[in-house]
Amino acid sequence: MQPQRLDATFAALADPTRRAILARLASGEATVTELAEPFAMSQPAISKHLKVLEHAGLISRGRDAQRRPCRIEAQPLAEANVWLEHYRRIWERNYQRLDALLSELQAEPAPAQPSKSRKPR
């Protein structure tokens, strides 16, 4: 996993428009015009988002006569998932240790409480 590629993937995923574009492409190829339809932004603005996604390797563009359909590429997302999974496992182990500690503390008898009838000197 290349750090620059991971940086580019997370930078691309940081924008909600780009995530929406990827969600659309998960259901199949689409042209820039088709991808721009649900957004209240110009086609050049969508093209800029597509360039960011393409730079990150998250999409590729094919050629079909006059069309240049975009398609999602799974590899960068799979690499990001591997990176995130590593940290998920660390947190899971930490929570399991915390659960074990809390279970031990609950199983121990409560310490004797000092008598309230004694007055401090």
C-alpha positions in Angstrom: 0.0 0.0 0.0 1.5 3.3 -1.1 1.1 6.2 1.3 0.6 8.7 -1.5 -2.2 6.6 -2.9 -3.9 6.3 0.5 -3.6 10.1 1.0 -5.2 10.7 -2.4 -7.9 8.2 -1.7 -8.9 9.8 1.6 -8.6 13.3 0.2 -10.9 12.3 -2.6 -13.4 10.7 -0.2 -13.4 13.8 2.1 -15.9 15.5 -0.3 -19.6 14.5 -0.2 -20.1 15.2 -3.9 -17.3 12.8 -4.8 -18.7 10.2 -2.4 -22.1 10.6 -4.0 -20.5 10.1 -7.5 -18.8 6.9 -6.3 -22.1 5.7 -4.9 -23.8 6.3 -8.2 -20.9 4.5 -10.1 -21.2 1.5 -7.7 -24.5 0.7 -9.6 -22.8 1.0 -13.0 -21.0 3.1 -15.5 -22.1 6.6 -16.3 -21.1 9.6 -18.4 -20.3 13.0 -17.0 -23.7 14.2 -18.1 -25.4 11.4 -16.3 -23.3 12.0 -13.2 -24.0 15.7 -13.2 -27.8 15.3 -13.3 -28.6 15.0 -9.6 -26.3 17.9 -8.6 -26.9 21.6 -8.6 -23.6 22.4 -10.1 -22.1 22.8 -13.6 -20.8 20.0 -15.7 -17.2 21.5 -15.5 -17.5 21.4 -11.7 -18.5 17.7 -11.9 -15.5 17.2 -14.2 -13.2 18.7 -11.6 -14.5 16.2 -9.1 -14.0 13.4 -11.6 -10.4 14.4 -12.1 -9.8 14.2 -8.4 -11.4 10.7 -8.3 -9.4 9.7 -11.4 -6.2 11.0 -9.9 -6.8 8.9 -6.7 -7.5 5.8 -8.9 -11.0 5.6 -7.6 -12.5 5.8 -11.1 -11.4 5.2 -14.7 -12.8 6.4 -18.0 -13.4 4.2 -20.9 -14.2 5.0 -24.5 -17.4 3.9 -26.2 -17.8 5.7 -29.5 -18.6 9.3 -28.6 -19.1 8.4 -24.9 -16.4 8.3 -22.2 -18.2 6.4 -19.4 -16.7 6.5 -15.9 -16.5 3.4 -13.9 -15.5 2.8 -10.3 -12.2 1.1 -9.5 -12.2 -1.1 -6.4 -8.5 -1.4 -5.6 -8.0 1.9 -3.9 -11.1 1.4 -1.7 -9.9 -2.1 -0.9 -6.5 -0.6 0.2 -8.3 2.0 2.3 -10.4 -0.7 3.9 -7.3 -2.7 4.8 -5.8 0.4 6.4 -9.0 1.1 8.4 -9.4 -2.6 9.3 -6.0 -2.5 11.0 -7.1 0.2 13.3 -10.5 -1.4 13.9 -8.8 -4.5 15.2 -6.6 -2.4 17.5 -9.7 -0.7 19.0 -11.6 -4.0 19.2 -8.7 -5.5 21.3 -8.7 -2.4 23.5 -12.4 -2.7 24.1 -12.1 -6.4 24.9 -9.3 -5.6 27.5 -11.6 -2.9 29.0 -14.5 -5.3 29.1 -12.3 -7.9 30.9 -11.1 -5.3 33.4 -14.7 -4.1 34.1 -15.8 -7.7 34.6 -12.9 -8.3 37.1 -13.8 -5.1 39.0 -17.5 -6.1 39.1 -16.6 -9.6 40.4 -14.4 -8.3 43.2 -16.1 -7.8 46.6 -16.8 -4.2 47.4 -14.3 -2.7 49.9 -15.6 -2.1 53.4 -17.1 1.3 53.8 -15.7 3.5 56.7 -18.2 4.0 59.5 -20.0 7.3 59.2 -20.5 7.5 63.0 -16.9 8.4 63.6 -16.1 12.1 63.7 -12.7 13.3 62.4 -10.3 14.6 65.1 
